[in-house]
Amino acid sequence: MRGLYLVTPNWDDTDRLLDVTEQAMQEGVALLQYRHKSADAVLRREQAGALQLLARKYGVPFIINDFIALCEELDADGLHVGGTDVSVAQARARLGAGKLVGASCYGDLLLARKVQSEGASYVAFGGFYPSLVKQYPVTTDPDIVLQAKREIALPCVVIGGMTPDNAAPLAARGADLVAAISSVYLADDVTISVRKFNELFGS
């Protein structure tokens, strides 16, 4: 796993969501995560199903944020969990060894070690920068990436207000994936934005 980890915004307009997502995928995306915290169950199922078909068209692993039952229903490629969701151990037990299970670790290496022992597939650190989407303390030290690469034998994702420019020092420290929402979905030119992210990883 290496490159742009595309995370969806809270858009109710499914056609618009699919259009921008496909533009990004045409340029190259490593992982796609469906994240829509405010959607009702019907919209969430509709959007997730459509995005999964799109992800499979482009050969991109498809991850559901938080909603493990939806992940099971769709037989999605994996689940991403945060601090208030099911634990990595619970997710791994329910989903089995063949699925990806990612975990938000914020700025906490101890938590990263814990989720690694529980069977996580990758660890995500941040926020590093202010986000247009999520409100959180911007307190994660960029050097946590260096520490994680020494201590954690899993791919390292960086999240929080990512742009191609401010993600560069994190990629230089060894981040495997950069997670982005607004920098792609609100970009004037989606293709150029995705290309710039991919250039951080030599692709």
Backbone as a printed PyTorch tensor [residue, N CA C, xyz], in Angstrom:
tensor([[[  0.8440,  -1.2000,   0.0000],
         [  0.0000,   0.0000,   0.0000],
         [  0.8750,   1.2440,   0.0000]],

        [[  0.7050,   2.0500,  -1.0410],
         [  1.5280,   3.2410,  -1.1480],
         [  0.8550,   4.2300,  -2.0990]],

        [[  0.7300,   5.4910,  -1.6660],
         [  0.1570,   6.5050,  -2.5340],
         [ -0.9740,   7.2670,  -1.8760]],

        [[ -1.9530,   7.6660,  -2.6810],
         [ -3.0890,   8.4570,  -2.2070],
         [ -4.1790,   7.5540,  -1.6520]],

        [[ -4.5820,   7.8400,  -0.4300],
         [ -5.7030,   7.1500,   0.2220],
         [ -6.8740,   8.1250,   0.1640]],

        [[ -7.7750,   7.8990,  -0.7710],
         [ -8.8810,   8.8260,  -1.0060],
         [-10.0290,   8.5210,  -0.0550]],

        [[-10.4770,   9.5490,   0.6630],
         [-11.5780,   9.4190,   1.6230],
         [-12.7070,  10.3270,   1.1670]],

        [[-13.9300,   9.8080,   1.1480],
         [-15.0580,  10.5680,   0.6010],
         [-15.5510,  11.6390,   1.5760]],

        [[-16.1230,  12.7130,   1.0310],
         [-16.7250,  13.7550,   1.8620],
         [-18.1770,  13.4110,   2.2060]],

        [[-18.7790,  14.2360,   3.0570],
         [-20.1840,  14.0390,   3.4330],
         [-21.1080,  14.6490,   2.3850]],

        [[-21.0830,  14.0850,   1.1890],
         [-21.9440,  14.5550,   0.1110],
         [-23.1510,  13.6350,  -0.0320]],

        [[-24.3230,  14.2290,  -0.0560],
         [-25.5320,  13.4470,  -0.3060],
         [-25.7890,  13.2230,  -1.7960]],

        [[-25.1620,  14.0390,  -2.6410],
         [-25.3350,  13.9430,  -4.0870],
         [-24.4760,  12.7790,  -4.6070]],

        [[-25.1130,  11.6430,  -4.8000],
         [-24.3740,  10.4350,  -5.1710],
         [-23.7300,  10.5590,  -6.5420]],

        [[-24.4350,  11.1600,  -7.4900],
         [-23.8740,  11.3030,  -8.8370],
         [-22.5990,  12.1410,  -8.8060]],

        [[-22.6330,  13.2410,  -8.0820],
         [-21.4500,  14.0950,  -7.9650],
         [-20.3080,  13.3450,  -7.2810]],

        [[-20.6480,  12.6080,  -6.2260],
         [-19.6530,  11.8310,  -5.4920],
         [-18.9670,  10.8230,  -6.4090]],

        [[-19.7490,  10.1170,  -7.1910],
         [-19.1910,   9.1080,  -8.0860],
         [-18.3630,   9.7410,  -9.2010]],

        [[-18.8320,  10.8730,  -9.7070],
         [-18.1180,  11.5400, -10.7950],
         [-16.7140,  11.9690, -10.3630]],

        [[-16.6190,  12.6440,  -9.2180],
         [-15.3130,  13.1120,  -8.7560],
         [-14.4310,  11.9250,  -8.3730]],

        [[-15.0190,  10.9270,  -7.7450],
         [-14.2400,   9.7470,  -7.3570],
         [-13.6510,   9.0610,  -8.5810]],

        [[-14.4330,   8.9470,  -9.6390],
         [-13.9170,   8.2890, -10.8400],
         [-12.8220,   9.1190, -11.4990]],

        [[-12.9660,  10.4380, -11.4890],
         [-11.8910,  11.2770, -12.0160],
         [-10.5760,  10.9960, -11.2760]],

        [[-10.6770,  10.8880,  -9.9550],
         [ -9.4840,  10.6090,  -9.1580],
         [ -8.9150,   9.2360,  -9.4770]],

        [[ -9.7910,   8.2460,  -9.5930],
         [ -9.3310,   6.8820,  -9.8430],
         [ -8.6700,   6.7500, -11.2030]],

        [[ -9.1240,   7.5120, -12.1470],
         [ -8.5050,   7.4650, -13.4720],
         [ -7.0430,   7.9220, -13.4180]],

        [[ -6.7250,   8.7760, -12.4560],
         [ -5.3620,   9.2640, -12.3040],
         [ -4.5290,   8.3390, -11.4210]],

        [[ -5.2010,   7.5910, -10.5170],
         [ -4.4790,   6.6250,  -9.6910],
         [ -4.6710,   6.8290,  -8.2030]],

        [[ -5.3710,   5.9040,  -7.5630],
         [ -5.6640,   5.9370,  -6.1310],
         [ -5.2650,   4.5890,  -5.5330]],

        [[ -4.6240,   4.6140,  -4.3730],
         [ -4.1770,   3.3670,  -3.7410],
         [ -5.2850,   2.6770,  -2.9570]],

        [[ -6.0710,   3.4660,  -2.2170],
         [ -7.1860,   2.9520,  -1.4220],
         [ -8.3270,   3.9500,  -1.5120]],

        [[ -9.5620,   3.4550,  -1.3990],
         [-10.7430,   4.3170,  -1.3360],
         [-11.5160,   3.9840,  -0.0640]],

        [[-11.7850,   5.0230,   0.7280],
         [-12.5810,   4.8410,   1.9440],
         [-13.8830,   5.6160,   1.8300]],

        [[-14.9860,   4.9130,   2.0830],
         [-16.2930,   5.5810,   2.1500],
         [-16.5420,   6.0390,   3.5700]],

        [[-16.6440,   7.3630,   3.7120],
         [-16.8900,   7.9650,   5.0230],
         [-17.9890,   9.0110,   4.8760]],

        [[-19.1360,   8.7490,   5.4720],
         [-20.2350,   9.7130,   5.4650],
         [-20.9620,   9.5550,   6.7930]],

        [[-20.5970,  10.3800,   7.7550],
         [-21.0800,  10.2120,   9.1180],
         [-22.5490,  10.6250,   9.2820]],

        [[-23.0580,  11.4930,   8.4000],
         [-24.4030,  12.0210,   8.6070],
         [-25.4620,  11.4090,   7.6930]],

        [[-25.0730,  10.5040,   6.8130],
         [-26.0400,   9.8770,   5.9040],
         [-26.9630,   8.9370,   6.6660]],

        [[-28.2010,   8.8040,   6.1700],
         [-29.0670,   7.7790,   6.7510],
         [-28.6880,   6.4230,   6.1640]],

        [[-29.2730,   5.3700,   6.7170],
         [-28.8540,   4.0190,   6.3440],
         [-29.1090,   3.7210,   4.8710]],

        [[-30.1970,   4.2490,   4.3280],
         [-30.5260,   3.9790,   2.9250],
         [-29.5120,   4.6380,   2.0010]],

        [[-29.2220,   5.9210,   2.2530],
         [-28.2380,   6.6240,   1.4250],
         [-26.8610,   6.0050,   1.5800]],

        [[-26.5000,   5.6490,   2.7960],
         [-25.1830,   5.0640,   3.0380],
         [-25.0260,   3.7580,   2.2610]],

        [[-26.0510,   2.9430,   2.2590],
         [-25.9900,   1.6660,   1.5220],
         [-25.9100,   1.9120,   0.0230]],

        [[-26.6840,   2.8770,  -0.4520],
         [-26.6780,   3.2010,  -1.8910],
         [-25.3040,   3.7010,  -2.3370]],

        [[-24.7650,   4.6520,  -1.5870],
         [-23.4840,   5.2310,  -1.9740],
         [-22.3560,   4.2210,  -1.8460]],

        [[-22.3400,   3.4820,  -0.7640],
         [-21.2730,   2.5060,  -0.5620],
         [-21.2890,   1.4350,  -1.6490]],

        [[-22.4680,   0.9710,  -2.0000],
         [-22.5600,  -0.0390,  -3.0510],
         [-22.0620,   0.4690,  -4.3890]],

        [[-22.4330,   1.7050,  -4.7270],
         [-22.0030,   2.2900,  -6.0000],
         [-20.5020,   2.5450,  -6.0080]],

        [[-19.9730,   3.0260,  -4.8910],
         [-18.5300,   3.2640,  -4.8060],
         [-17.7360,   1.9650,  -4.8690]],

        [[-18.2840,   0.9310,  -4.2700],
         [-17.5760,  -0.3560,  -4.3150],
         [-17.4830,  -0.8690,  -5.7460]],

        [[-18.5620,  -0.7440,  -6.5110],
         [-18.5210,  -1.1510,  -7.9170],
         [-17.4600,  -0.3540,  -8.6770]],

        [[-17.3950,   0.9350,  -8.3930],
         [-16.4020,   1.7910,  -9.0480],
         [-14.9830,   1.3770,  -8.6490]],

        [[-14.7920,   1.1210,  -7.3570],
         [-13.4760,   0.6990,  -6.8810],
         [-13.0460,  -0.6050,  -7.5450]],

        [[-13.9710,  -1.5310,  -7.6910],
         [-13.6300,  -2.8100,  -8.3170],
         [-13.3080,  -2.6340,  -9.7980]],

        [[-13.9960,  -1.7000, -10.4400],
         [-13.7040,  -1.4030, -11.8500],
         [-12.2460,  -0.9960, -12.0340]],

        [[-11.7200,  -0.2420, -11.0580],
         [-10.3460,   0.2560, -11.1590],
         [ -9.3420,  -0.5580, -10.3390]],

        [[ -9.8050,  -1.6330,  -9.7370],
         [ -8.9020,  -2.4910,  -8.9750],
         [ -8.3670,  -1.8560,  -7.7100]],

        [[ -9.1910,  -1.0200,  -7.0690],
         [ -8.7750,  -0.2920,  -5.8650],
         [ -9.4660,  -0.8970,  -4.6430]],

        [[ -8.7410,  -1.2460,  -3.5960],
         [ -9.3880,  -1.7620,  -2.3850],
         [-10.3740,  -0.7420,  -1.8090]],

        [[-11.5230,  -1.2400,  -1.3760],
         [-12.6040,  -0.3800,  -0.8990],
         [-12.8260,  -0.6060,   0.5940]],

        [[-12.7190,   0.4950,   1.3580],
         [-12.7810,   0.4500,   2.8150],
         [-14.0170,   1.2100,   3.3000]],

        [[-14.7170,   0.6400,   4.2590],
         [-15.8470,   1.3150,   4.9130],
         [-15.3650,   1.9190,   6.2220]],

        [[-15.7150,   3.1690,   6.4670],
         [-15.3880,   3.8100,   7.7400],
         [-16.4560,   3.4600,   8.7670]],

        [[-16.0610,   2.8080,   9.8410],
         [-16.8790,   2.6700,  11.0570],
         [-17.9670,   1.5970,  10.9810]],

        [[-18.7630,   1.5510,   9.9370],
         [-19.9930,   0.7460,   9.9310],
         [-19.6810,  -0.6960,   9.5450]],

        [[-19.3860,  -1.5020,  10.5570],
         [-18.9210,  -2.8580,  10.3000],
         [-20.0170,  -3.7290,   9.6830]],

        [[-21.2680,  -3.5070,  10.0470],
         [-22.3470,  -4.3090,   9.4640],
         [-22.4640,  -4.0440,   7.9650]],

        [[-22.2760,  -2.7990,   7.5540],
         [-22.3080,  -2.4630,   6.1380],
         [-21.1230,  -3.0910,   5.4150]],

        [[-19.9800,  -3.0890,   6.0510],
         [-18.8020,  -3.7440,   5.4930],
         [-19.0710,  -5.2240,   5.2510]],

        [[-19.7140,  -5.8620,   6.2200],
         [-20.0420,  -7.2860,   6.0840],
         [-21.0830,  -7.5010,   4.9940]],

        [[-22.1050,  -6.6430,   4.9660],
         [-23.1780,  -6.7940,   3.9830],
         [-22.6500,  -6.7110,   2.5520]],

        [[-21.7720,  -5.7470,   2.3090],
         [-21.2350,  -5.5480,   0.9640],
         [-20.0730,  -6.4790,   0.6430]],

        [[-19.5300,  -7.1280,   1.6640],
         [-18.2740,  -7.8670,   1.5160],
         [-17.1970,  -6.9340,   0.9900]],

        [[-17.1260,  -5.7430,   1.5980],
         [-16.1090,  -4.7590,   1.2290],
         [-14.7280,  -5.3020,   1.5770]],

        [[-13.7100,  -4.6140,   1.0820],
         [-12.3430,  -5.0970,   1.2830],
         [-11.8190,  -4.8490,   2.6870]],

        [[-12.4800,  -3.9440,   3.4280],
         [-12.0020,  -3.7080,   4.7760],
         [-12.7670,  -2.6280,   5.4960]],

        [[-12.3010,  -2.3330,   6.7160],
         [-12.9490,  -1.4000,   7.6290],
         [-11.8890,  -0.4910,   8.2340]],

        [[-12.2670,   0.7710,   8.4180],
         [-11.4000,   1.6910,   9.1650],
         [-12.1130,   2.0750,  10.4550]],

        [[-11.3960,   1.9910,  11.5780],
         [-12.0020,   2.2820,  12.8730],
         [-11.2580,   3.4170,  13.5600]],

        [[-12.0230,   4.2030,  14.3110],
         [-11.4660,   5.2650,  15.1360],
         [-11.6070,   4.9290,  16.6030]],

        [[-11.3300,   5.9160,  17.4370],
         [-11.2880,   5.6780,  18.8710],
         [-12.6150,   5.3300,  19.5030]],

        [[-13.7360,   5.7130,  18.8710],
         [-15.0530,   5.4350,  19.4500],
         [-15.7820,   4.3150,  18.7140]],

        [[-15.1170,   3.6690,  17.7590],
         [-15.7320,   2.5890,  16.9920],
         [-15.3820,   1.2410,  17.6290]],

        [[-15.7740,   0.1590,  16.9590],
         [-15.3720,  -1.1620,  17.4500],
         [-13.8500,  -1.2370,  17.4610]],

        [[-13.3030,  -2.0830,  18.3090],
         [-11.8510,  -2.2120,  18.3880],
         [-11.3240,  -2.9730,  17.1800]],

        [[-10.0360,  -2.8510,  16.9470],
         [ -9.4130,  -3.6260,  15.8820],
         [ -9.5810,  -5.1210,  16.1440]],

        [[ -9.4220,  -5.5310,  17.3880],
         [ -9.5700,  -6.9520,  17.7220],
         [-10.9790,  -7.4480,  17.3960]],

        [[-11.9940,  -6.6400,  17.7360],
         [-13.3740,  -7.0370,  17.4320],
         [-13.6040,  -7.0840,  15.9240]],

        [[-13.0920,  -6.0740,  15.2250],
         [-13.2630,  -6.0390,  13.7730],
         [-12.5840,  -7.2270,  13.1140]],

        [[-11.3790,  -7.5360,  13.5580],
         [-10.6420,  -8.6600,  12.9770],
         [-11.3710,  -9.9720,  13.2390]],

        [[-11.9230, -10.1160,  14.4370],
         [-12.6450, -11.3420,  14.7700],
         [-13.8840, -11.5100,  13.8900]],

        [[-14.5740, -10.4030,  13.6150],
         [-15.7960, -10.4800,  12.8070],
         [-15.5040, -10.5980,  11.3160]],

        [[-14.4920,  -9.9010,  10.8390],
         [-14.2560,  -9.8350,   9.4000],
         [-13.3320, -10.9270,   8.8860]],

        [[-12.5150, -11.4800,   9.7680],
         [-11.6080, -12.5430,   9.3630],
         [-10.2670, -12.0140,   8.8920]],

        [[ -9.3780, -12.9340,   8.6160],
         [ -7.9950, -12.5800,   8.3070],
         [ -7.8250, -11.9530,   6.9280]],

        [[ -8.7800, -12.1680,   6.0380],
         [ -8.6190, -11.7250,   4.6640],
         [ -8.9690, -10.2750,   4.3940]],

        [[ -9.5010,  -9.5670,   5.3830],
         [ -9.9290,  -8.1840,   5.1790],
         [ -8.9070,  -7.1950,   5.7490]],

        [[ -8.8940,  -6.0120,   5.1760],
         [ -8.0790,  -4.9230,   5.7130],
         [ -8.7880,  -4.3090,   6.9140]],

        [[ -8.0470,  -4.0280,   7.9530],
         [ -8.5790,  -3.3110,   9.1130],
         [ -7.5770,  -2.2140,   9.4650]],

        [[ -7.9980,  -0.9730,   9.2460],
         [ -7.1380,   0.1570,   9.5570],
         [ -7.6050,   0.8610,  10.8080]],

        [[ -6.6860,   1.5510,  11.4720],
         [ -7.0140,   2.1750,  12.7520],
         [ -6.4340,   3.5710,  12.8550]],

        [[ -7.2690,   4.5050,  13.3060],
         [ -6.7910,   5.8450,  13.6320],
         [ -6.0290,   5.7790,  14.9500]],

        [[ -4.7990,   6.2790,  14.9460],
         [ -3.9670,   6.2500,  16.1520],
         [ -3.6170,   7.6550,  16.6310]],

        [[ -4.1420,   8.6660,  15.9360],
         [ -3.9660,  10.0640,  16.3420],
         [ -2.4640,  10.3790,  16.4550]],

        [[ -1.9990,  10.7640,  17.6320],
         [ -0.5700,  10.9900,  17.8070],
         [  0.0170,  10.0320,  18.8200]],

        [[ -0.5000,   8.8160,  18.8720],
         [ -0.2470,   7.8950,  19.9780],
         [  0.4510,   6.6270,  19.4930]],

        [[  1.7440,   6.5360,  19.7200],
         [  2.4790,   5.3410,  19.3200],
         [  2.0940,   4.1130,  20.1430]],

        [[  1.7420,   4.3260,  21.4130],
         [  1.2960,   3.1980,  22.2320],
         [  0.0500,   2.5670,  21.6400]],

        [[ -0.8700,   3.4090,  21.1650],
         [ -2.0770,   2.8920,  20.5270],
         [ -1.7230,   2.1620,  19.2370]],

        [[ -0.7680,   2.6850,  18.4910],
         [ -0.3390,   2.0140,  17.2550],
         [  0.2180,   0.6210,  17.5560]],

        [[  1.0100,   0.5270,  18.6190],
         [  1.5320,  -0.7930,  18.9930],
         [  0.3910,  -1.7400,  19.3730]],

        [[ -0.5960,  -1.2110,  20.0900],
         [ -1.7360,  -2.0280,  20.5340],
         [ -2.5180,  -2.5600,  19.3370]],

        [[ -2.8530,  -1.6760,  18.3940],
         [ -3.6640,  -2.1400,  17.2630],
         [ -2.8640,  -3.0730,  16.3620]],

        [[ -1.5580,  -2.8880,  16.3090],
         [ -0.7360,  -3.8390,  15.5560],
         [ -0.8570,  -5.2280,  16.1670]],

        [[ -0.8240,  -5.3070,  17.5010],
         [ -0.9230,  -6.6020,  18.1730],
         [ -2.3080,  -7.2280,  18.0040]],

        [[ -3.3100,  -6.3740,  17.7260],
         [ -4.6900,  -6.8770,  17.5530],
         [ -4.9990,  -7.2630,  16.1110]],

        [[ -4.0430,  -7.0400,  15.2190],
         [ -4.2530,  -7.4780,  13.8460],
         [ -4.5630,  -6.3900,  12.8470]],

        [[ -4.2030,  -5.1430,  13.1380],
         [ -4.4350,  -4.0550,  12.1890],
         [ -3.6230,  -4.2700,  10.9140]],

        [[ -4.1610,  -3.7420,   9.8190],
         [ -3.4830,  -3.8210,   8.5190],
         [ -2.6430,  -2.5870,   8.2520]],

        [[ -3.0480,  -1.4530,   8.8300],
         [ -2.2840,  -0.2100,   8.7240],
         [ -2.6400,   0.6750,   9.9040]],

        [[ -1.7680,   1.6460,  10.1780],
         [ -2.0220,   2.6250,  11.2360],
         [ -2.0810,   4.0130,  10.6060]],

        [[ -2.9770,   4.8430,  11.1160],
         [ -3.1550,   6.1960,  10.5990],
         [ -2.8710,   7.2000,  11.7080]],

        [[ -2.0070,   8.1650,  11.4230],
         [ -1.6520,   9.1960,  12.3940],
         [ -2.1560,  10.5590,  11.9230]],

        [[ -2.5140,  11.4030,  12.8910],
         [ -2.9600,  12.7610,  12.5940],
         [ -4.1230,  13.1480,  13.4890]],

        [[ -4.5780,  14.4220,  13.4510],
         [ -4.2510,  15.3640,  12.4120],
         [ -2.9630,  16.1730,  12.5950]],

        [[ -2.3600,  16.3360,  11.4630],
         [ -1.1380,  17.1230,  11.3910],
         [ -1.4220,  18.5940,  11.0940]],

        [[ -2.5040,  18.8500,  10.3430],
         [ -2.8500,  20.2030,   9.9260],
         [ -4.3550,  20.4150,  10.1110]],

        [[ -4.8070,  21.6660,  10.1690],
         [ -6.2480,  21.9250,  10.2730],
         [ -7.0000,  21.3340,   9.0830]],

        [[ -8.1780,  20.8030,   9.3550],
         [ -8.9870,  20.1560,   8.3300],
         [-10.2560,  20.9550,   8.0670]],

        [[-10.6980,  20.9380,   6.8130],
         [-11.9870,  21.5340,   6.4700],
         [-13.1500,  20.6290,   6.8590]],

        [[-12.8490,  19.3630,   7.1340],
         [-13.8990,  18.3600,   7.3450],
         [-14.0610,  17.9970,   8.8180]],

        [[-12.9530,  17.7620,   9.5040],
         [-13.0100,  17.2660,  10.8660],
         [-12.4050,  18.2920,  11.8230]],

        [[-12.9970,  18.3700,  13.0010],
         [-12.4780,  19.2520,  14.0460],
         [-11.7070,  18.4140,  15.0600]],

        [[-10.4430,  18.7750,  15.2790],
         [ -9.6140,  18.0300,  16.2210],
         [ -8.4290,  18.9030,  16.6070]],

        [[ -7.7630,  18.5760,  17.6920],
         [ -6.5380,  19.2990,  18.0390],
         [ -5.4330,  18.9820,  17.0240]],

        [[ -4.7860,  20.0120,  16.5260],
         [ -3.7010,  19.7950,  15.5650],
         [ -2.3970,  19.7000,  16.3630]],

        [[ -2.1720,  18.5200,  16.8940],
         [ -1.0690,  18.3500,  17.8440],
         [ -0.1110,  17.2250,  17.4680]],

        [[ -0.3250,  16.5570,  16.3450],
         [  0.5190,  15.4170,  15.9950],
         [  1.8630,  15.9050,  15.4460]],

        [[  2.9290,  15.4250,  16.0400],
         [  4.2830,  15.7960,  15.6360],
         [  4.6610,  15.0250,  14.3650]],

        [[  5.1390,  15.7130,  13.3140],
         [  5.5320,  15.0050,  12.0880],
         [  6.5350,  13.8890,  12.3220]],

        [[  7.3690,  14.0070,  13.3500],
         [  8.3960,  12.9830,  13.5870],
         [  7.8160,  11.6720,  14.1040]],

        [[  6.5010,  11.6570,  14.4100],
         [  5.8960,  10.3770,  14.7920],
         [  5.9810,   9.3900,  13.6360]],

        [[  6.0220,   9.9180,  12.4110],
         [  6.1490,   9.0370,  11.2510],
         [  7.4970,   8.3180,  11.2870]],

        [[  8.5640,   9.0440,  11.6120],
         [  9.8820,   8.4230,  11.7190],
         [  9.8940,   7.3440,  12.7960]],

        [[  9.2840,   7.6570,  13.9390],
         [  9.2420,   6.6810,  15.0350],
         [  8.4330,   5.4540,  14.6370]],

        [[  7.3010,   5.6860,  13.9970],
         [  6.4410,   4.5710,  13.5990],
         [  7.1410,   3.6570,  12.6020]],

        [[  7.8800,   4.2540,  11.6810],
         [  8.5720,   3.4360,  10.6830],
         [  9.6550,   2.5600,  11.3240]],

        [[ 10.1760,   3.0070,  12.4630],
         [ 11.1810,   2.1980,  13.1890],
         [ 10.5300,   1.1100,  14.0290]],

        [[  9.3220,   1.4050,  14.5630],
         [  8.7480,   0.5360,  15.5870],
         [  7.5350,  -0.2820,  15.1420]],

        [[  6.8410,   0.1770,  14.1190],
         [  5.5860,  -0.4620,  13.7170],
         [  5.7620,  -1.0900,  12.3450]],

        [[  5.5200,  -2.3690,  12.2600],
         [  5.7460,  -3.0970,  11.0030],
         [  4.4880,  -3.1110,  10.1400]],

        [[  3.8770,  -1.9420,   9.9940],
         [  2.6580,  -1.8020,   9.2080],
         [  2.7540,  -0.5470,   8.3530]],

        [[  2.0250,  -0.4750,   7.2360],
         [  1.9730,   0.7690,   6.4790],
         [  1.4610,   1.9160,   7.3490]],

        [[  2.0110,   3.0980,   7.1040],
         [  1.7070,   4.2960,   7.8930],
         [  0.9510,   5.3010,   7.0330]],

        [[ -0.2350,   5.6770,   7.4940],
         [ -1.0800,   6.6520,   6.8100],
         [ -1.0350,   7.9620,   7.5860]],

        [[ -0.9770,   9.0880,   6.8650],
         [ -1.0520,  10.4020,   7.5170],
         [ -2.3420,  11.0910,   7.0870]],

        [[ -2.9980,  11.7310,   8.0630],
         [ -4.3160,  12.3120,   7.8150],
         [ -4.3990,  13.7050,   8.4430]],

        [[ -5.3550,  14.4760,   7.9340],
         [ -5.6620,  15.7600,   8.5570],
         [ -5.1800,  16.9650,   7.7830]],

        [[ -6.0640,  17.5530,   6.9690],
         [ -5.7260,  18.7730,   6.2560],
         [ -4.6600,  18.5980,   5.2040]],

        [[ -4.5660,  17.4270,   4.6170],
         [ -3.4660,  17.1350,   3.6950],
         [ -3.6270,  17.8330,   2.3490]],

        [[ -2.5330,  18.4250,   1.9020],
         [ -2.3820,  18.9230,   0.5440],
         [ -1.0960,  18.3200,  -0.0090]],

        [[ -0.9000,  18.3520,  -1.3150],
         [  0.3720,  17.8270,  -1.8410],
         [  1.5860,  18.5280,  -1.2360]],

        [[  1.4680,  19.8180,  -0.9670],
         [  2.6090,  20.5580,  -0.4210],
         [  2.8910,  20.1950,   1.0280]],

        [[  1.8440,  20.2240,   1.8800],
         [  2.1450,  19.9800,   3.2920],
         [  2.3170,  18.4990,   3.6190]],

        [[  1.9150,  17.6310,   2.6940],
         [  2.1560,  16.1950,   2.8950],
         [  3.5890,  15.8040,   2.5410]],

        [[  4.2670,  16.6560,   1.7920],
         [  5.6160,  16.3030,   1.3140],
         [  6.5860,  15.9600,   2.4370]],

        [[  6.6670,  16.7670,   3.5150],
         [  7.6070,  16.3990,   4.5790],
         [  7.2350,  15.1070,   5.3000]],

        [[  5.9720,  14.7500,   5.2960],
         [  5.5470,  13.4960,   5.9210],
         [  5.8870,  12.3100,   5.0230]],

        [[  5.7020,  12.4880,   3.7220],
         [  6.1220,  11.4390,   2.7900],
         [  7.6390,  11.2500,   2.8590]],

        [[  8.3610,  12.3560,   3.0100],
         [  9.8280,  12.2730,   3.1140],
         [ 10.2580,  11.5380,   4.3730]],

        [[  9.4350,  11.5790,   5.4160],
         [  9.7430,  10.8620,   6.6600],
         [  9.3620,   9.3860,   6.5660]],

        [[  8.6990,   8.9960,   5.5080],
         [  8.4060,   7.5810,   5.3160],
         [  6.9450,   7.2030,   5.2880]],

        [[  6.0190,   8.1870,   5.3270],
         [  4.5970,   7.8500,   5.2400],
         [  4.3340,   7.0580,   3.9660]],

        [[  3.5540,   6.0000,   4.0970],
         [  3.2390,   5.1410,   2.9530],
         [  2.0310,   5.6350,   2.1750]],

        [[  1.0890,   6.2360,   2.8830],
         [ -0.1400,   6.7170,   2.2600],
         [ -0.5150,   8.0790,   2.8390]],

        [[ -1.0590,   8.9380,   1.9870],
         [ -1.5920,  10.2300,   2.4160],
         [ -3.1000,  10.1920,   2.2040]],

        [[ -3.8590,  10.3800,   3.2760],
         [ -5.3190,  10.3960,   3.1860],
         [ -5.7960,  11.8170,   2.9160]],

        [[ -6.6640,  11.9740,   1.9250],
         [ -7.1430,  13.2980,   1.5520],
         [ -8.6240,  13.2530,   1.2270]],

        [[ -9.2940,  14.3390,   1.6060],
         [-10.7040,  14.5250,   1.2500],
         [-10.8300,  15.7990,   0.4270]],

        [[-10.7880,  16.9450,   1.1030],
         [-11.0750,  18.2240,   0.4550],
         [-10.0880,  18.5680,  -0.6500]],

        [[ -8.8240,  18.2110,  -0.4770],
         [ -7.8150,  18.5610,  -1.4800],
         [ -8.0750,  17.8940,  -2.8200]],

        [[ -8.8830,  16.8460,  -2.8140],
         [ -9.2840,  16.1950,  -4.0610],
         [-10.7060,  16.5820,  -4.4360]],

        [[-11.6480,  16.3870,  -3.5080],
         [-13.0550,  16.5760,  -3.8540],
         [-13.4380,  18.0360,  -4.0830]],

        [[-12.6880,  18.9640,  -3.5150],
         [-12.9650,  20.3870,  -3.7230],
         [-11.9170,  21.0490,  -4.6250]],

        [[-11.0960,  20.2540,  -5.2670],
         [-10.0350,  20.7980,  -6.1210],
         [-10.6230,  21.4110,  -7.3890]],

        [[ -9.9790,  22.4630,  -7.8720],
         [-10.3720,  23.0390,  -9.1620],
         [-10.1410,  22.0450, -10.2870]],

        [[ -9.0790,  21.2650, -10.1690],
         [ -8.7750,  20.2220, -11.1500],
         [ -8.4010,  18.9530, -10.3960]],

        [[ -9.3180,  18.0040, -10.3550],
         [ -9.1250,  16.7740,  -9.5800],
         [ -7.9100,  16.0010, -10.0770]],

        [[ -7.7650,  15.9110, -11.3810],
         [ -6.6650,  15.1480, -11.9600],
         [ -5.3130,  15.6910, -11.5280]],

        [[ -5.1570,  16.9990, -11.5720],
         [ -3.8820,  17.6070, -11.1830],
         [ -3.6010,  17.3800,  -9.7070]],

        [[ -4.6370,  17.5200,  -8.8720],
         [ -4.4530,  17.3070,  -7.4400],
         [ -3.9820,  15.8870,  -7.1540]],

        [[ -4.6470,  14.9010,  -7.7370],
         [ -4.2710,  13.5070,  -7.5170],
         [ -2.8590,  13.2530,  -8.0420]],

        [[ -2.5500,  13.8100,  -9.1880],
         [ -1.2160,  13.6260,  -9.7660],
         [ -0.1370,  14.1560,  -8.8300]],

        [[ -0.4060,  15.3170,  -8.2260],
         [  0.5840,  15.9040,  -7.3140],
         [  0.7700,  15.0440,  -6.0670]],

        [[ -0.3160,  14.4730,  -5.5620],
         [ -0.1710,  13.5560,  -4.4320],
         [  0.6650,  12.3430,  -4.8350]],

        [[  0.3830,  11.7850,  -5.9970],
         [  1.1100,  10.5940,  -6.4270],
         [  2.5730,  10.8660,  -6.6830]],

        [[  2.8870,  12.0930,  -7.0820],
         [  4.2870,  12.4480,  -7.3060],
         [  5.1160,  12.4010,  -6.0210]],

        [[  4.4380,  12.5240,  -4.8650],
         [  5.1560,  12.3920,  -3.5910],
         [  5.7470,  11.0010,  -3.4170]],

        [[  5.1710,  10.0520,  -4.1280],
         [  5.5970,   8.6500,  -3.9970],
         [  6.2770,   8.1510,  -5.2660]],

        [[  6.6840,   9.0790,  -6.1130],
         [  7.4290,   8.7130,  -7.3070],
         [  6.5930,   8.0740,  -8.3790]],

        [[  5.2750,   8.3700,  -8.3620],
         [  4.4140,   7.7740,  -9.3950],
         [  3.5800,   8.8360, -10.0730]]])
